[in-house]
């Protein structure tokens, strides 16, 4: 048995169907929007996490670099201090050698002067004896 539907009922059914489709479309649109928002939020969280991870890595690298620079500075300071100490030790050794060399030179000069004085004395005595000998020979002649 076929039931006949009047125009008003048909219009109402069409309007109800359209309203139902509108609700489905809105629901689906809200779901898609919510899904889009979820995806957007996930992407934002992921980007934030990547940013924080990268920032942490950069901060760690920067801290390590600063630490390395400080250690290099300490090492350079130690090397400089060691070099200054070595220079001071060598300068002291050179000064001691110079002092010893000057003392040896003075001793040598003193020794030469003493030797020269003794030689002069010996020559003077020898000349005196030669003169006495000549005087005796002259007196004897």
C-alpha positions in Angstrom: 0.0 0.0 0.0 1.5 3.3 -1.1 0.9 6.1 1.2 0.4 9.5 -0.3 2.2 12.5 1.4 0.8 15.9 1.0 2.9 18.9 -0.1 3.2 20.4 3.4 4.4 17.2 4.8 6.8 16.7 1.9 8.1 20.3 2.4 8.5 19.6 6.2 10.3 16.4 5.5 12.6 18.1 3.1 13.2 20.9 5.6 13.9 18.3 8.3 16.2 16.4 6.1 18.1 19.7 5.2 18.2 20.6 8.9 19.5 17.1 9.7 22.2 17.5 6.9 23.1 20.9 8.2 23.6 19.5 11.7 25.7 16.6 10.3 27.7 19.1 8.3 28.2 21.3 11.4 29.1 18.3 13.5 31.5 17.1 10.8 32.8 20.6 10.4 33.3 20.9 14.2 35.0 17.5 14.2 37.3 18.6 11.4 37.9 21.9 13.1 38.6 20.1 16.4 40.8 17.7 14.6 42.6 20.6 12.9 42.9 22.3 16.2 44.3 19.1 17.7 46.8 18.8 14.9 47.7 22.5 15.2 48.2 22.0 19.0 50.3 18.9 18.4 52.4 20.7 15.8 52.8 23.6 18.2 53.8 21.3 21.1 56.2 19.5 18.8 57.7 22.8 17.6 57.9 24.0 21.2 59.6 20.7 22.3 62.1 20.9 19.4 62.8 24.6 20.2 63.4 23.7 23.9 65.6 20.7 22.9 67.6 22.8 20.4 67.9 25.7 22.9 69.1 23.3 25.6 71.6 21.8 23.2 72.9 25.2 22.2 73.0 26.4 25.8 75.0 23.2 26.7 77.4 23.7 23.8 77.8 27.4 24.7 78.5 26.5 28.4 81.0 23.8 27.2 82.6 26.3 24.9 82.9 28.9 27.7 84.3 26.2 30.0 86.8 25.2 27.3 87.8 28.8 26.8 88.3 29.2 30.5 90.4 26.1 30.7 92.4 27.2 27.7 92.9 30.6 29.5 94.0 28.7 32.7 96.3 26.6 30.6 97.8 29.6 28.8 98.2 31.4 32.2 100.0 28.3 33.5 102.2 28.1 30.5 103.0 31.8 30.8 103.8 31.4 34.5 106.0 28.4 33.8 107.8 30.4 31.0 108.3 33.4 33.3 109.6 31.0 36.0 112.0 29.4 33.5 113.1 32.8 32.3 113.7 33.9 35.9 115.7 30.7 36.6 117.8 31.2 33.5 118.3 34.9 34.3 119.5 34.0 37.8 121.8 31.3 36.3 123.2 33.8 33.8 123.7 36.4 36.5 125.5 33.8 38.7 127.7 32.8 35.8 128.4 36.4 35.0 129.3 37.1 38.6 131.6 34.0 38.7 133.2 35.0 35.4 133.8 38.5 36.7 135.3 37.1 39.9 137.5 34.7 37.8 138.6 37.6 35.6 139.4 39.7 38.7 141.3 36.8 40.2 143.2 36.4 36.9 144.0 40.1 36.8 145.1 40.0 40.4 147.2 36.9 39.7 148.8 38.5 36.7 149.4 41.7 38.6 151.0 39.8 41.5 153.0 37.7 39.0 154.2 40.9 37.2 155.1 42.5 40.5 157.1 39.4 41.6 158.8 39.3 38.1 159.6 43.0 38.4 161.0 42.4 41.9 163.1 39.5 40.6 164.3 41.6 37.6 165.1 44.4 40.0 167.0 42.1 42.3 168.7 40.5 39.3 169.6 43.9 37.9 170.9 44.9 41.3 173.1 41.8 41.5 174.3 42.4 37.9 175.1 45.9 38.9 176.9 44.7 42.0 178.8 42.2 39.9 179.8 44.9 37.4 180.7 47.1 40.3 183.0 44.4 41.7 184.5 43.7 38.3 185.0 47.4 37.8 186.6 47.7 41.3 188.7 44.7 40.6 190.0 46.1 37.3 
